[in-house]
Amino acid sequence: MKYLAKWMLIALIIFSCGQLYAQEEKETLVVIDTDMGKIKVRLFNDTPNHRDNFIKNINENLYDGLLFHRVIKQFMIQAGDINSKTAAAGEKLGEGDPDYTLAPEIVYPKYFHKRGMLCAARKPDESNPSKESSASQFYIVTGKYFTEHELEKMEKEKNITLTPEQKEAYMLQGGAPHLDNAYTIFGEVIKGMKVVEKIEFVTTDLNDRPTKDIKIKSVSVVDK
């Protein structure tokens, strides 16, 4: 009985540790409700500062009423300019950010710019060599398909080596490999890519802003 009780205690401890680990590893799920439908994303735990900042913005209702202000076919859709809520029609957007930035959390090559990835926008390298992220602006990758030859050419020109997973994703799903290892990727769309596609193909002006406003109604954290 003594040995049985001992093994039961050990089993209970192992189970409890497993449960605690599972709770710690559980990823946050978020729904972005737009004029054109809902997009569900999961936030990565290994980019904790970007994850927590995004959740903070959600809790403060920062995204409610903001626009998808930059949309480029076969590339990405972008939102989060804090000035976009009250922007006049045709006004150029993209400079509206909170008064702080986030240090990059680039987890590469685990996360790369395949279709559906949620990424932090930022200012160009010329004015932002440390690759600090905007505290509010984000983009979702749509990208384009690449052939094996195109990827091999890119590897030679940039002196890089793409992983087999990257190559497969860029050939079968599409993406934007030229942004890899340069921007923080902190989440991924798990439902609603058809909504992303609808936004991607709207008519835009010369500044890539949709000619008809596409608003974020709300962003919320969900259980499942």
N, C-alpha and C positions, 0 to 999 in steps of 0.2 A: 504493500500500500504506500509505503514511504517513497519507493522509486516511482510509482505511478503518479503520486502527487507532484514529485519533482519534475517529471516529464510533462505533466499537464501545465505546470507553472512555466516551464521553458516554452512550450507551445503557445501559451497565452501571451508571453512577452514577445515572441516572434510575430504573432498575429497582430499585436498592438503596434509594434514597430512598422509592420507592413502597412497597416491602416494609416498611421501617421505619415509615412512616406508618400502614400497615395494622395493624402490630403494636401501635402506640401507640393506635390507635382501636378495637381489638378490645374488645368489652364482656364483662364477667365474667358468667357464667351460674351460677345457684344453684338448687338443688333443696331445697324445704321438704317434708320427708316427715312427714305427719301420720297420725293414727289413721284418717282418712277418705280418704287417698290422697296423691298427690304433686303439688306445685305448682312449676313451673319459672318462674323470673323472670330477667330480664336487668337488670343494674345500669348506670345511666347514668354515662358518663365525665365529664360536665359537672356532676356533683355529687360531686366526688372525696372530700370529707371524709366524707360519709354513706356512700359506697361503701366506702371503706377501713375505716371504723368497723364497718360491717356484716360485712365480711370478717374483721376482728379478732375480733368476737364469735363468728363461726362457728368460727374456728380455736381459740378458747378453749372451744368446746362450750357457750357460754352459753345457747343456745336449747334444747338437748336437755332434754326433759321439761317445758318450759313449756307453758302452756295458751293456747288462744284464749279469753281471758277476757271479751271484750266483742263481742257479735254483734248487729247491728241489721239487720233485713230492709230491703232496698231502700236500703241505706246503705253498710255496710262490715263487715269482720271484723278484729278487732284482737288482737294477741299481743305478747309480749315483757316482761310484768311479771315481774321477777326473783323476786318472792315467790310466784308462782303455782305453782311446782313442788311446794311443800309445803302449799299452801292447803287448808284444810278445806272440806268441801262447803258451799256456800252463802255462803262468806266473800266479802265485797266486795273486789274487786281493782281495780287501776289506778294505784296509787301507788308501785309497786315499780320504781325506776329506779337505775342506777349513780350514783355521786357526781359526775357531770359531765354537761354538756349539750353540744350541738353548735350552732354558729352556723348560722342558716338559709342554705340554698342554693336559693333560689326562682328557678327558671328559667322565667319566665312571659312570654308565653303558649305557649312551646314545649311545656311540660309542664303539663297541666291535669287535673282530676279526672274523667276519663272512666273507664269500667268497666275494671277490671284493673290500675289504677295502684298501685304500691307506694309508700307515703308514711310519713314519720316522724310519730309522734304527739307531742304536746306539751301542756304546761299551757295553760289559757285565757289570753287577752290580758290580763285583769285582773291576773293575777299574773306574766305573762310578756309584757310589751309588745314585747320584742325578738324574739319568736317563736323562741326557742331550742328545739331539738328534743330529745326524749328520746334518750338514748344506746342504748336497747335496744328500746323499744316502737315497733311499726310497725302499719300497717293496709293492707288491700287493699280498694280501692273496688269496690262492687257497684253501688250507686246505683239510680236509676229513670229511666224515659224521660220526656222533656219534649216538649211541643208547641212549635211555633214561636211561638205566642201567649204561652205561659208564659215562654219565653226573652226575648221582646221586653219583656214586663212586668218581668222581672228587670233587664234593662238599664236601663229607665227608673227603677225604684225605687232601684237602686244606683249609677246614673250611670256605667255601665260600657259597654264595647263588646266583645261577643264576636266572635271571628274566625269566618269561615265554617267552618273546621275544627272549632272548638268546637261550633258550632250543629249541624253534621252529626252529630258524635259523640254529643252529648247527645240528639238526636232518634232516632238509629238504634241506638246502643249503650247509652246510659244513662250516668249518672254522678252526681256531687255538685258542681255548679257553685258552690254557696255557699261552698265551701272554697277556691276558686281564689285564687291569689296570696297565700295566708295560711299554707300548710303546705308543707314541702319534699317534693317528689316525686322519688324517687331510683331508681326502677325500674319495671318493667312485667311482668305475667304474660304469658308466651308459650306456656304449655301448662299445662292443669290448671284452667281456669276452672270446669269441672264440679265439681271438688272444692271450689272456693271456694263455689259455689252450694249444695252439700250442707251445708257448714258454715253458710252464711247462713240456711238455713231450719230449723235445729234449734230445739228448744224452749228458751226462756231464762226466767230469773227477773226480778224487778222491777229488778235492777241490770244487766240485759242479759247476765248470765253464763249460758252454757249449763248446763242442769240436769244434763246428763251431760258430764263432762269430755272435752274434745277436746285431746289432747296433740300437741305437736311431738316426733316421735321423734328427728329429727336435721335439721340443715341442712348442706349440703355444696356446695362449689364444684365445678362439672363442666366438662368440655371442650366438650361439645356437647349 
